Amino acid sequence: MIALVMVFMVFLFFFGFIGASRGWAKEVLVIASVILALALITLMEDLLKLNQIIKSETVWYWVRMFILVTMVLVGYQSPKVPRISKATEKRGQIGDWLLGFLMGMLSGYFVIGTAWYYSDVANYPLLADYIRPPAANFAELTQTVLGILPPTWLDTPVTVFISVVLIFVFVIIFFL
């Protein structure tokens, strides 16, 4: 059996190679879409208090995952903005490939990390029969990694909305 931490690391490299092939500019849009998904989830749960109406953690898991997957799919369907096209045309250079790889790993951290965090909070409703608690040698590492995933440090409405403003200021300044 493989530890979830190792699966997470494999996904980070997988997303890194995707980012290297797509270009770093398109990966920034994926990161922005995940931050926007976290803002929408925070808006629904903390500000609108919908989690007091729907108390089932499993239902909230599916709502969160629907929002996350929808926003990630929108982020991967990058618009045809000329500035993004120019930024991804130079993919033949090693520096652009490396930057794309790193931004792809960062987008994987946001996408897979957020999905893993919400799955852990809901006690893995999708694969509950197949996922077991981590072995003793991975338990501390798993808790450490879960402690640094995006929803843990973007846990208040203030931090989420500050991150939304910052990422979209970056996107507007660089891409437009």
N, CA, C and O of each residue as an XYZ file, in Angstrom:
704
protein
N       0.840     -1.165      0.000
C       0.000      0.000      0.000
C       0.893      1.238      0.000
O       1.956      1.241      0.621
N       0.464      2.279     -0.690
C       1.251      3.494     -0.804
C       0.623      4.587      0.067
O      -0.600      4.688      0.163
N       1.456      5.386      0.688
C       0.980      6.458      1.553
C       0.441      7.607      0.709
O       0.928      7.861     -0.393
N      -0.568      8.299      1.235
C      -1.146      9.423      0.517
C      -0.141     10.545      0.295
O      -0.254     11.297     -0.673
N       0.830     10.663      1.175
C       1.861     11.689      0.994
C       2.648     11.400     -0.278
O       2.979     12.320     -1.027
N       2.947     10.142     -0.522
C       3.685      9.781     -1.728
C       2.829      9.981     -2.983
O       3.345     10.403     -4.018
N       1.545      9.688     -2.903
C       0.640      9.939     -4.026
C       0.593     11.433     -4.313
O       0.580     11.846     -5.473
N       0.569     12.241     -3.262
C       0.579     13.692     -3.404
C       1.844     14.149     -4.123
O       1.775     14.992     -5.018
N       2.991     13.608     -3.744
C       4.257     13.984     -4.386
C       4.277     13.566     -5.858
O       4.781     14.306     -6.703
N       3.742     12.402     -6.165
C       3.679     11.954     -7.559
C       2.811     12.914     -8.371
O       3.162     13.280     -9.493
N       1.679     13.318     -7.801
C       0.819     14.271     -8.486
C       1.509     15.615     -8.686
O       1.306     16.264     -9.711
N       2.322     16.041     -7.721
C       3.045     17.304     -7.891
C       3.967     17.238     -9.103
O       4.016     18.184     -9.888
N       4.691     16.149     -9.266
C       5.564     16.008    -10.433
C       4.757     15.883    -11.725
O       5.151     16.409    -12.765
N       3.640     15.192    -11.649
C       2.758     15.066    -12.813
C       2.265     16.442    -13.257
O       2.305     16.768    -14.443
N       1.806     17.237    -12.312
C       1.360     18.589    -12.627
C       2.533     19.453    -13.097
O       2.354     20.339    -13.931
N       3.723     19.199    -12.569
C       4.900     19.927    -13.017
C       5.184     19.698    -14.491
O       5.491     20.644    -15.216
N       5.085     18.468    -14.939
C       5.318     18.172    -16.352
C       4.210     18.757    -17.231
O       4.467     19.197    -18.351
N       2.991     18.759    -16.722
C       1.908     19.407    -17.460
C       2.193     20.904    -17.584
O       2.015     21.493    -18.650
N       2.638     21.509    -16.481
C       2.963     22.934    -16.497
C       4.114     23.252    -17.430
O       4.117     24.299    -18.078
N       5.088     22.365    -17.506
C       6.210     22.585    -18.411
C       5.753     22.541    -19.867
O       6.279     23.278    -20.700
N       4.794     21.700    -20.177
C       4.314     21.617    -21.553
C       3.330     22.726    -21.901
O       3.262     23.146    -23.056
N       2.565     23.207    -20.922
C       1.580     24.271    -21.182
C       2.175     25.655    -21.084
O       1.726     26.567    -21.777
N       3.168     25.835    -20.244
C       3.741     27.159    -20.026
C       3.301     27.725    -18.688
O       2.218     27.422    -18.188
N       4.160     28.549    -18.124
C       3.911     29.044    -16.772
C       2.728     29.997    -16.704
O       2.055     30.064    -15.676
N       2.462     30.733    -17.771
C       1.384     31.722    -17.744
C       0.019     31.057    -17.595
O      -0.847     31.568    -16.884
N      -0.171     29.943    -18.249
C      -1.449     29.240    -18.131
C      -1.603     28.608    -16.750
O      -2.721     28.472    -16.252
N      -0.508     28.226    -16.139
C      -0.579     27.650    -14.798
C      -0.957     28.700    -13.752
O      -1.591     28.379    -12.747
N      -0.570     29.946    -13.988
C      -0.979     31.021    -13.078
C      -2.500     31.143    -13.074
O      -3.101     31.393    -12.029
N      -3.121     30.969    -14.236
C      -4.578     31.026    -14.305
C      -5.232     29.869    -13.556
O      -6.313     30.038    -12.992
N      -4.603     28.707    -13.539
C      -5.133     27.575    -12.770
C      -5.054     27.885    -11.277
O      -6.000     27.619    -10.536
N      -3.931     28.446    -10.837
C      -3.786     28.820     -9.434
C      -4.840     29.860     -9.063
O      -5.445     29.782     -7.993
N      -5.058     30.832     -9.947
C      -6.077     31.853     -9.698
C      -7.463     31.236     -9.602
O      -8.281     31.673     -8.793
N      -7.733     30.229    -10.416
C      -9.055     29.590    -10.360
C      -9.249     28.807     -9.068
O     -10.359     28.767     -8.536
N      -8.194     28.185     -8.553
C      -8.316     27.477     -7.273
C      -8.527     28.471     -6.134
O      -9.330     28.227     -5.234
N      -7.806     29.591     -6.172
C      -7.996     30.606     -5.133
C      -9.416     31.164     -5.205
O     -10.029     31.430     -4.172
N      -9.934     31.339     -6.403
C     -11.309     31.797     -6.551
C     -12.298     30.745     -6.039
O     -13.313     31.099     -5.439
N     -12.021     29.478     -6.263
C     -12.874     28.413     -5.731
C     -12.852     28.427     -4.205
O     -13.897     28.265     -3.574
N     -11.677     28.616     -3.604
C     -11.593     28.696     -2.150
C     -12.364     29.904     -1.626
O     -12.984     29.833     -0.565
N     -12.327     31.010     -2.365
C     -13.082     32.200     -1.964
C     -14.580     31.932     -2.029
O     -15.323     32.350     -1.141
N     -15.023     31.246     -3.061
C     -16.445     30.927     -3.184
C     -16.898     29.984     -2.068
O     -17.976     30.164     -1.502
N     -16.087     28.993     -1.758
C     -16.415     28.068     -0.667
C     -16.450     28.808      0.663
O     -17.349     28.582      1.473
N     -15.487     29.687      0.894
C     -15.469     30.483      2.121
C     -16.676     31.396      2.196
O     -17.266     31.564      3.263
N     -17.045     31.985      1.076
C     -18.221     32.843      1.034
C     -19.468     32.060      1.433
O     -20.285     32.534      2.222
N     -19.603     30.869      0.886
C     -20.784     30.050      1.177
C     -20.810     29.584      2.625
O     -21.867     29.598      3.256
N     -19.665     29.171      3.162
C     -19.634     28.583      4.492
C     -19.575     29.617      5.610
O     -20.334     29.532      6.575
N     -18.677     30.593      5.485
C     -18.431     31.509      6.593
C     -19.290     32.762      6.563
O     -19.763     33.216      7.605
N     -19.494     33.316      5.390
C     -20.227     34.573      5.325
C     -21.729     34.373      5.140
O     -22.524     35.081      5.759
N     -22.126     33.425      4.304
C     -23.548     33.154      4.105
C     -24.100     32.140      5.105
O     -25.313     31.960      5.210
N     -23.200     31.479      5.842
C     -23.570     30.501      6.879
C     -24.431     29.356      6.343
O     -25.326     28.870      7.034
N     -24.159     28.933      5.123
C     -24.906     27.809      4.563
C     -24.567     26.492      5.247
O     -25.344     25.539      5.190
N     -23.402     26.441      5.898
C     -23.043     25.199      6.597
C     -23.887     25.008      7.861
O     -23.892     23.913      8.423
N     -24.589     26.028      8.315
C     -25.513     25.857      9.437
C     -26.858     25.306      8.971
O     -27.599     24.701      9.746
N     -27.161     25.525      7.688
C     -28.396     24.984      7.123
C     -28.195     23.527      6.727
O     -29.009     22.664      7.059
N     -27.102     23.263      6.014
C     -26.753     21.893      5.609
C     -25.640     21.431      6.538
O     -24.506     21.895      6.425
N     -25.951     20.534      7.442
C     -24.994     20.148      8.472
C     -24.176     18.906      8.125
O     -23.234     18.574      8.845
N     -24.511     18.226      7.055
C     -23.810     17.001      6.679
C     -22.449     17.321      6.068
O     -22.360     18.050      5.080
N     -21.396     16.774      6.659
C     -20.041     16.994      6.135
C     -19.854     16.319      4.776
O     -19.072     16.796      3.954
N     -20.557     15.225      4.536
C     -20.465     14.552      3.234
C     -21.074     15.407      2.128
O     -20.526     15.486      1.029
N     -22.201     16.046      2.415
C     -22.812     16.932      1.429
C     -21.884     18.107      1.144
O     -21.719     18.505     -0.010
N     -21.275     18.665      2.194
C     -20.343     19.774      1.991
C     -19.120     19.336      1.214
O     -18.570     20.109      0.431
N     -18.690     18.098      1.426
C     -17.570     17.573      0.649
C     -17.894     17.624     -0.840
O     -17.077     18.093     -1.633
N     -19.073     17.149     -1.226
C     -19.440     17.121     -2.635
C     -19.650     18.522     -3.193
O     -19.325     18.779     -4.352
N     -20.188     19.426     -2.388
C     -20.339     20.815     -2.834
C     -18.957     21.428     -3.067
O     -18.725     22.066     -4.094
N     -18.042     21.235     -2.119
C     -16.688     21.773     -2.260
C     -15.980     21.194     -3.479
O     -15.348     21.924     -4.243
N     -16.087     19.881     -3.656
C     -15.407     19.246     -4.783
C     -16.005     19.684     -6.117
O     -15.277     19.841     -7.097
N     -17.315     19.881     -6.165
C     -17.947     20.362     -7.390
C     -17.424     21.748     -7.747
O     -17.088     22.016     -8.900
N     -17.360     22.622     -6.754
C     -16.847     23.973     -6.997
C     -15.389     23.923     -7.421
O     -14.995     24.594     -8.375
N     -14.587     23.135     -6.722
C     -13.162     23.033     -7.042
C     -12.937     22.490     -8.444
O     -12.183     23.077     -9.220
N     -13.575     21.386     -8.779
C     -13.381     20.763    -10.096
C     -13.875     21.689    -11.202
O     -13.232     21.807    -12.246
N     -15.007     22.344    -10.981
C     -15.527     23.264    -11.990
C     -14.560     24.407    -12.238
O     -14.276     24.739    -13.388
N     -14.055     25.010    -11.178
C     -13.142     26.138    -11.334
C     -11.804     25.698    -11.941
O     -11.211     26.440    -12.725
N     -11.327     24.511    -11.591
C     -10.074     24.021    -12.174
C     -10.248     23.757    -13.668
O      -9.366     24.085    -14.461
N     -11.366     23.174    -14.052
C     -11.621     22.957    -15.477
C     -11.693     24.282    -16.228
O     -11.182     24.392    -17.342
N     -12.323     25.286    -15.626
C     -12.367     26.610    -16.249
C     -10.955     27.186    -16.343
O     -10.603     27.807    -17.347
N     -10.151     26.984    -15.309
C      -8.778     27.477    -15.324
C      -7.914     26.802    -16.373
O      -7.042     27.440    -16.963
N      -8.145     25.523    -16.612
C      -7.366     24.827    -17.631
C      -7.817     25.152    -19.050
O      -7.070     24.933    -20.004
N      -9.013     25.664    -19.192
C      -9.480     26.108    -20.506
C      -9.145     27.582    -20.655
O     -10.036     28.431    -20.704
N      -7.873     27.875    -20.724
C      -7.379     29.253    -20.752
C      -7.965     30.019    -21.922
O      -8.140     29.473    -23.012
N      -8.268     31.290    -21.687
C      -8.773     32.107    -22.797
C      -7.662     32.424    -23.794
O      -6.477     32.251    -23.507
N      -8.055     32.875    -24.925
C      -7.096     33.221    -25.973
C      -6.670     34.685    -25.819
O      -6.937     35.509    -26.694
N      -6.018     34.998    -24.721
C      -5.512     36.342    -24.486
C      -4.152     36.445    -25.167
O      -3.294     35.594    -24.936
N      -3.928     37.467    -26.006
C      -2.658     37.560    -26.747
C      -1.430     37.545    -25.842
O      -0.408     36.965    -26.208
N      -1.508     38.162    -24.683
C      -0.356     38.218    -23.783
C      -0.002     36.814    -23.273
O       1.175     36.482    -23.129
N      -1.024     35.994    -23.002
C      -0.768     34.615    -22.559
C      -0.155     33.819    -23.699
O       0.751     33.016    -23.478
N      -0.640     34.035    -24.918
C      -0.082     33.330    -26.071
C       1.381     33.682    -26.263
O       2.195     32.808    -26.561
N       1.727     34.958    -26.095
C       3.125     35.376    -26.222
C       3.979     34.750    -25.134
O       5.116     34.352    -25.386
N       3.434     34.660    -23.917
C       4.199     34.105    -22.803
C       4.439     32.611    -22.973
O       5.421     32.082    -22.454
N       3.555     31.924    -23.694
C       3.727     30.487    -23.857
C       4.384     30.110    -25.175
O       4.645     28.929    -25.405
N       4.660     31.075    -26.049
C       5.320     30.756    -27.314
C       6.780     30.391    -27.124
O       7.324     29.628    -27.922
N       7.429     30.908    -26.097
C       8.870     30.718    -25.901
C       9.171     29.470    -25.082
O      10.145     29.447    -24.331
N       8.359     28.444    -25.214
C       8.533     27.274    -24.370
C       9.763     26.453    -24.700
O      10.085     25.526    -23.957
N      10.460     26.752    -25.778
C      11.619     25.971    -26.145
C      12.830     26.233    -25.269
O      13.739     25.404    -25.231
N      12.875     27.331    -24.580
C      14.014     27.670    -23.741
C      13.931     26.920    -22.418
O      12.844     26.708    -21.881
N      15.081     26.524    -21.900
C      15.124     25.719    -20.678
C      14.582     26.495    -19.478
O      13.950     25.910    -18.598
N      14.824     27.802    -19.435
C      14.317     28.601    -18.326
C      12.799     28.652    -18.309
O      12.187     28.590    -17.243
N      12.187     28.765    -19.479
C      10.733     28.766    -19.555
C      10.168     27.394    -19.215
O       9.116     27.294    -18.584
N      10.857     26.345    -19.626
C      10.419     24.998    -19.278
C      10.486     24.807    -17.770
O       9.558     24.267    -17.168
N      11.581     25.248    -17.157
C      11.743     25.094    -15.714
C      10.715     25.921    -14.950
O      10.144     25.442    -13.970
N      10.473     27.153    -15.383
C       9.465     27.983    -14.735
C       8.079     27.366    -14.897
O       7.280     27.393    -13.962
N       7.787     26.815    -16.068
C       6.518     26.118    -16.273
C       6.393     24.907    -15.378
O       5.317     24.629    -14.847
N       7.500     24.176    -15.205
C       7.491     23.004    -14.321
C       7.203     23.420    -12.880
O       6.387     22.799    -12.200
N       7.873     24.468    -12.422
C       7.665     24.931    -11.042
C       6.259     25.480    -10.829
O       5.634     25.211     -9.803
N       5.765     26.241    -11.789
C       4.394     26.759    -11.664
C       3.376     25.628    -11.773
O       2.322     25.683    -11.139
N       3.676     24.609    -12.565
C       2.806     23.436    -12.636
C       2.771     22.691    -11.310
O       1.716     22.228    -10.876
N       3.936     22.579    -10.668
C       3.961     21.943     -9.345
C       3.174     22.776     -8.343
O       2.477     22.226     -7.490
N       3.280     24.088     -8.439
C       2.525     24.958     -7.541
C       1.023     24.834     -7.795
O       0.235     24.806     -6.850
N       0.627     24.760     -9.054
C      -0.799     24.573     -9.341
C      -1.267     23.194     -8.872
O      -2.401     23.055     -8.412
N      -0.415     22.180     -8.979
C      -0.749     20.860     -8.440
C      -0.900     20.890     -6.935
O      -1.778     20.234     -6.374
N      -0.030     21.664     -6.278
C      -0.144     21.844     -4.831
C      -1.494     22.442     -4.475
O      -2.131     22.015     -3.513
N      -1.932     23.430     -5.247
C      -3.227     24.045     -4.974
C      -4.383     23.097     -5.296
O      -5.305     22.959     -4.491
N      -4.348     22.451     -6.442
C      -5.465     21.593     -6.875
C      -5.544     20.327     -6.026
O      -6.561     20.076     -5.378
N      -4.485     19.537     -6.027
C      -4.504     18.256     -5.318
C      -4.504     18.474     -3.812
O      -5.160     17.734     -3.079
N      -3.774     19.483     -3.342
C      -3.753     19.771     -1.912
C      -5.112     20.160     -1.382
O      -5.502     19.732     -0.296
N      -5.837     20.966     -2.134
C      -7.182     21.357     -1.708
C      -8.123     20.162     -1.713
O      -8.901     19.981     -0.777
N      -8.059     19.352     -2.754
C      -8.907     18.153     -2.820
C      -8.569     17.188     -1.688
O      -9.471     16.610     -1.082
N      -7.294     17.008     -1.395
C      -6.887     16.108     -0.315
C      -7.362     16.648      1.034
O      -7.860     15.888      1.865
N      -7.213     17.937      1.252
C      -7.642     18.536      2.516
C      -9.134     18.324      2.747
O      -9.544     17.898      3.827
N      -9.946     18.622      1.729
C     -11.390     18.458      1.888
C     -11.774     16.991      2.033
O     -12.728     16.676      2.744
N     -11.055     16.094      1.378
C     -11.314     14.658      1.552
C     -10.977     14.216      2.967
O     -11.693     13.406      3.555
N      -9.889     14.746      3.514
C      -9.505     14.394      4.874
C     -10.514     14.920      5.886
O     -10.857     14.220      6.839
N     -10.990     16.139      5.689
C     -11.977     16.722      6.600
C     -13.256     15.890      6.599
O     -13.860     15.679      7.651
N     -13.667     15.418      5.429
C     -14.894     14.630      5.313
C     -14.670     13.142      5.566
O     -15.589     12.341      5.397
N     -13.456     12.769      5.969
C     -13.113     11.374      6.271
C     -13.192     10.478      5.031
O     -13.655      9.340      5.106
N     -12.739     10.998      3.902
C     -12.590     10.272      2.631
C     -13.878      9.561      2.194
O     -13.903      8.332      2.125
N     -14.934     10.304      1.902
C     -16.196      9.649      1.533
C     -16.155      8.947      0.186
O     -16.925      8.014     -0.043
N     -15.278      9.374     -0.707
C     -15.229      8.777     -2.041
C     -14.580      7.398     -2.017
O     -15.059      6.477     -2.678
N     -13.514      7.253     -1.275
C     -12.757      6.001     -1.259
C     -12.582      5.459      0.158
O     -11.520      4.934      0.492
N     -13.605      5.581      0.986
C     -13.488      5.204      2.390
C     -13.084      3.738      2.578
O     -12.421      3.401      3.559
N     -13.477      2.873      1.652
C     -13.132      1.452      1.785
C     -11.675      1.169      1.436
O     -11.135      0.131      1.819
N     -11.034      2.087      0.711
C      -9.685      1.840      0.230
C      -8.616      2.659      0.930
O      -7.433      2.326      0.850
N      -9.005      3.710      1.607
C      -8.037      4.571      2.276
C      -8.042      4.252      3.759
O      -9.081      4.295      4.418
N      -6.875      3.935      4.266
C      -6.720      3.608      5.684
C      -5.871      4.689      6.338
O      -5.175      5.429      5.643
N      -5.916      4.791      7.649
C      -5.040      5.755      8.326
C      -3.579      5.457      7.989
O      -3.217      4.303      7.760
N      -2.747      6.485      7.958
C      -1.351      6.261      7.582
C      -0.626      5.377      8.590
O      -0.945      5.354      9.778
N       0.359      4.654      8.071
C       1.177      3.818      8.947
C       1.939      4.717      9.915
O       2.061      5.921      9.691
N       2.444      4.133     10.977
C       3.104      4.913     12.029
C       4.259      5.751     11.504
O       4.479      6.868     11.974
N       5.001      5.222     10.531
C       6.150      5.968     10.028
C       5.743      7.127      9.100
O       6.569      7.993      8.810
N       4.494      7.155      8.636
C       4.026      8.246      7.786
C       2.999      9.142      8.472
O       2.611     10.161      7.901
N       2.553      8.801      9.662
C       1.491      9.560     10.324
C       1.909     10.997     10.597
O       1.142     11.924     10.335
N       3.104     11.194     11.115
C       3.560     12.552     11.423
C       3.779     13.355     10.143
O       3.419     14.530     10.077
N       4.367     12.726      9.131
C       4.585     13.407      7.857
C       3.251     13.784      7.213
O       3.111     14.879      6.669
N       2.278     12.886      7.274
C       0.955     13.166      6.712
C       0.314     14.358      7.406
O      -0.228     15.240      6.741
N       0.368     14.396      8.733
C      -0.212     15.518      9.470
C       0.524     16.823      9.178
O      -0.098     17.884      9.124
N       1.823     16.755      8.991
C       2.598     17.951      8.652
C       2.190     18.485      7.285
O       1.995     19.689      7.119
N       2.062     17.592      6.305
C       1.675     18.015      4.962
C       0.240     18.538      4.960
O      -0.046     19.551      4.322
N      -0.663     17.861      5.663
C      -2.039     18.346      5.749
C      -2.102     19.727      6.394
O      -3.006     20.510      6.102
N      -1.150     20.026      7.265
C      -1.111     21.316      7.936
C      -0.636     22.468      7.061
O      -0.795     23.629      7.437
N      -0.056     22.169      5.900
C       0.434     23.248      5.034
C      -0.326     23.338      3.715
O       0.088     24.072      2.817
N      -1.415     22.615      3.583
C      -2.205     22.672      2.359
C      -2.990     23.981      2.289
O      -3.271     24.582      3.325
N      -3.348     24.432      1.085
C      -3.972     25.754      0.927
C      -5.165     26.057      1.826
O      -5.219     27.160      2.370
N      -6.128     25.152      2.020
C      -7.257     25.534      2.879
C      -6.877     25.763      4.350
O      -7.647     26.375      5.090
N      -5.721     25.288      4.777
C      -5.340     25.529      6.170
C      -4.819     26.934      6.383
O      -5.090     27.530      7.425
N      -4.085     27.480      5.439
C      -3.595     28.842      5.618
C      -4.471     29.873      4.934
O      -4.287     31.073      5.133
N      -5.421     29.418      4.128
C      -6.449     30.299      3.588
C      -7.773     29.964      4.274
O      -8.766     29.657      3.614
N      -7.774     30.026      5.593
C      -8.911     29.516      6.353
C      -9.884     30.579      6.845
O     -10.955     30.236      7.347
N      -9.555     31.826      6.721
C     -10.480     32.875      7.156
C     -10.913     33.689      5.950
O     -10.188     33.756      4.957
N     -12.071     34.302      6.021
C     -12.511     35.132      4.885
C     -11.510     36.232      4.536
O     -11.342     36.567      3.364
N     -10.853     36.790      5.535
C      -9.905     37.873      5.273
C      -8.721     37.372      4.445
O      -8.358     37.999      3.450
N      -8.114     36.248      4.842
C      -6.956     35.750      4.090
C      -7.345     35.286      2.692
O      -6.582     35.476      1.745
N      -8.513     34.683      2.554
C      -8.949     34.242      1.231
C      -9.164     35.432      0.313
O      -8.716     35.425     -0.834
N      -9.838     36.440      0.804
C     -10.140     37.574     -0.064
C      -8.905     38.436     -0.338
O      -8.814     39.050     -1.401
N      -7.962     38.492      0.590
C      -6.692     39.165      0.313
C      -5.945     38.412     -0.782
O      -5.370     39.029     -1.678
N      -5.951     37.083     -0.715
C      -5.267     36.301     -1.754
C      -5.963     36.447     -3.107
O      -5.295     36.468     -4.141
N      -7.295     36.547     -3.116
C      -8.019     36.764     -4.377
C      -7.610     38.097     -4.980
O      -7.332     38.188     -6.175
N      -7.575     39.122     -4.156
C      -7.186     40.446     -4.655
C      -5.757     40.409     -5.188
O      -5.491     40.930     -6.271
N      -4.838     39.803     -4.443
C      -3.436     39.779     -4.872
C      -3.244     38.993     -6.162
O      -2.519     39.442     -7.050
N      -3.876     37.833     -6.284
C      -3.680     37.034     -7.495
C      -4.296     37.726     -8.698
O      -3.737     37.669     -9.793
N      -5.425     38.373     -8.519
C      -6.034     39.037     -9.660
C      -5.353     40.353    -10.005
O      -5.379     40.764    -11.165
N      -4.751     41.020     -9.042
C      -3.911     42.176     -9.369
C      -2.725     41.707    -10.198
O      -2.361     42.354    -11.180
N      -2.117     40.588     -9.813
C      -1.008     40.036    -10.590
C      -1.451     39.677    -12.002
O      -0.773     40.008    -12.974
N      -2.593     39.000    -12.113
C      -3.077     38.595    -13.419
C      -3.375     39.804    -14.297
O      -3.027     39.824    -15.478
N      -4.021     40.814    -13.712
C      -4.354     42.008    -14.500
C      -3.105     42.765    -14.923
O      -3.002     43.191    -16.074
N      -2.157     42.940    -14.014
C      -0.942     43.683    -14.349
C      -0.118     42.947    -15.385
O       0.385     43.562    -16.325
N       0.029     41.649    -15.232
C       0.910     40.927    -16.146
C       0.254     40.612    -17.487
O       0.881     40.754    -18.537
N      -1.001     40.187    -17.454
C      -1.620     39.679    -18.674
C      -2.356     40.729    -19.496
O      -2.643     40.491    -20.669
N      -2.664     41.857    -18.926
C      -3.427     42.843    -19.708
C      -2.628     44.079    -20.014
O      -3.133     44.996    -20.662
